Amino acid sequence: MNKPLFRLGAVLFLVLTLVLVGKPQTVQAASTIYFTDFNSGYADWSATSATDGISLDTARIITGSSVHILNTGDITRTVSTVGYNSISVTTNLAAGLLESADWCYAEYNTGSGWVVIQQKTDGQDDYAFSSVTVSNIAGADNNANFQIRYRGQDSTADHCYAEDTTVSGTSGPAPTNTPIPPTATPGPSPTPIPGGAVPGDPLTGSGIVSRTLLTYADLTSGSSAAPVDDSAFALPATAAMPLHTFEGTLTLNNEATSGGFSEVKDTYRYTGKSDNPRKHLPEFSFQFVQNGSHLIPSVQGLSYTGHPYWNYIVGPGRAWSETTDNGWSRASFPFALVQRNSNCTHNGVMTFLFNATSVSNVRYQITQETCVYYQVNMWGQLSATYTAGAVANAATIKDSHVIEVANRLPTKSISALATDYPSSGINVSIFGSGTAGTVTSYGVYYNGVNYIGGCTTRYGSYAYCESMRTPSYSTAKTAFTSVALMRLAQKYGTGVTNLLIKDYVPEYTQGGTWTNTTFGHMIDMASGNYRLAGFESDEGGSYEETFFLAEPYTDKITAAFNFPWKVNPGTVWIYHSHDTFLLARAMNNYLVAQGGGSDIFNMVRDEVYTPINLSAGAMTTIRTDNSPTGVPFGGYGLFWTQDDLAKLAKLINNNNGAANGTQILETSVLAAGMQKNSADRGFDTSINYMYNNSFWAYQYTTADNAAFTCTPWVPFMSGYGGITVAMAPNGATYYITSDKGEFIWKDQLEETNKLSPMCP
């Protein structure tokens, strides 16, 4: 195979040893709880194969057989350790024909996520078995659901082998003496919270945390051989208030040459075996302030780095203390890498220890993304510098975060829909289901509550679900460009929809015919200028690809006009992302001419997103020239949280374009997009959907649900890869972000009919 990853020299094996301090006790002999040499097969293991299969093999060992995992697959065994303590596991693992992105793993799981016992990659694929024992595993005692797993993460003609496996433990009750944690070096008293407290503060935990991953020793003297369960980055339930206050600049060192990298999917073969800047973080130097236990970056939203491939989004995290951190405080925060000039969003986490003047090494990992064509893991541990000092506008940054957290919608688990509405008979398992692709997040907004699900990574649940960033892709056509037109119509009158593109985009002479094409035609994707009439034939063609790849404004505007006139405007619907770009540019220039501002996105940010309390990370957009002063894309390039999506739906579907008692979106334009005007359904897209004012719409019938007594229209926002925000007439919204090109939402939204009928 030919997938890129840094060639690692030696693999670090983690051996967890629990040291009990107390009075001497009688040593009990360990007993074998479970053993297999696989000579009789693996029928007592659960097997999953994503590619070419799992079988018994006799060729690579002297006698008997081993389990052979070809390419990607795994075998898992649940072993009850009830009645046993001091649990140990011995695994035997071999590998063959691995290349730089191929891995074989032996792992265990106590219920808190998978932990690697041993692993093999390129250079360790000599078909030789290695035996590794992990002893006294925390959380494994008296555990009815203790699990062992052998797993292959490979491609073509790659081989993993599992052999003799033993689970052992000491029979009887666990020793009665209590483990004594290391004595922490006394630190300063916690710093009082400046200004107003963030809801949820102060932390009231003891600081006693049972930590086996990312320990004090790991962060001060260890290294990073592979990603760990994401829970290791999360705020523990027993965390105490931080002993120190972090304010200043955190700078990472050696980003360009350090870190691990493995591919999951690389459709366009961006990376090869050799080193590549795409495999490394951009330079990282960000300022943070702290309010109680909340660590807040001074700049949120998209940050342009100048890196050839990546930009950053840095989100708010937490700071706390643990008794075993020797008087240091601990912090972590979410971040995302955003592909330059594109909307792909790769979510990660960083963590470190700090005191008044110094920081430990910084551990990071990226194990989740919403990106159809490029999916990777990145991880590492870097030295860092903390430059303590006052941050400009610190009080405002803190106060803004207090306001944001206080104004987040009430949230509950998606399962709470069934308990909140017990007589509805709603089947909550349907939400988030039906797609074979990777689901980033999903939820149902109903009756003022955001019922959420998802936030998974390849290594457990994301540590900061509330701040996980997802790309907008074409949901921005509705939530930005259409919203901008509705805002202009509210401010300056509905006549803005009849303004001519040629009067506000001087580059129109570069191609096509624009004599009579209006803002309204463009929001409907009916400019009359196109090349191919088939469904999304232009959108998927080479000319639109030129538009997508163009980064400078001059190149992008030229590509956008490189489509000839075919029919009169307003007569034929042809889906074009460049249409929305041109409309956003026209609206921008109209806004400037009216003296209403200099940037159309900033108008939407200040006059729509701010009143409805979207997150700070949603207040930026991708722009041309890879620059904060460039032109907004219009048709894509925003970044949402689950709270953001629910609030946008609330504004549009529940509040009819009003916020805080003030109408901010023009109602007639909104009504047409929301299919509330039977005389204006928009354009038939030829795929059973209508399109109007950048809203898609689907009409349910009794064929969808026999309970319907009408044929309700459901408008929705849609984004590339598998992003949907569907808004039902009963006030419920179902949203899902995934990235395998699947748009599975109709049955899920239909289920909300049980909460309240879509038909009056």
Buried (B, 14 or more C-beta within 10 A) or exposed (E): BEBBBBEBEEBEBBEBEEEBEEEEEEEEEBEEBBEBBBEEEBEEBEBEBEBBEBBBBEEBBEEEBBBBBBBBBBBBBBBBBEBBBBBBBBBBBBBBBBBBBBBBBBBBBBEBBBBBBBBBBBBBBEEEBBEBBBBBBBBBBBBEEBBBBBBBBBBEBBBBBBBBBBBBBBEEEEBEEEEEBEEBEEBEEBBEBBEBBBEEBBBEBEBBBEBBBBBBEBBBEBEBBBBBBBBBBBBBEBBBBBBBBBBBBBBBBEBBEBBBBBBBBBEEEBBEBEBBBBBBBBBBBBBBBBBBBBBBBBBBBBBBBEBEBBBBBBBBBBBBBBBBBBBBBBBBBBBBBBBBBBBBBBBBBBBBBBBBEEBBBBBBBBBBBBBBBBBBBBBBBBEBEBEBEEBEEBEEBBBBBBEBBEBBBEBBEBEBBBEBBEEBEBBBEBBBBBBEBBBBBBBBBBBEBBBBBBBBBBBBBBBBBBBBBBBBBBBBBBBBBBBBBBBBBBBBEBEBBEBBBBBBBEBBEEBBBBEEBBBBBBBBBBBBBBBBEEBBBBBEBEBBEBBBEBBBBEBBBBBBBBBEBBBBBBEBBBBBBBBBBBBBBBBBBBBBEEEBBEBBBBBBBEBBBEBBBBBBBBBBBBBBBBEEEBBBBBBBBBBBBBBBBBBBBBBBBBBBBBBEEEEBBBBBBBBBBBBBBEEBBBBEBEEEBBBBBBBBBBBBEEEBBEEBEBEBBBBBBBBBBBBBBBBBBBBBBBBBBBBBEBBBBBBBBBBBBBBBBBBE
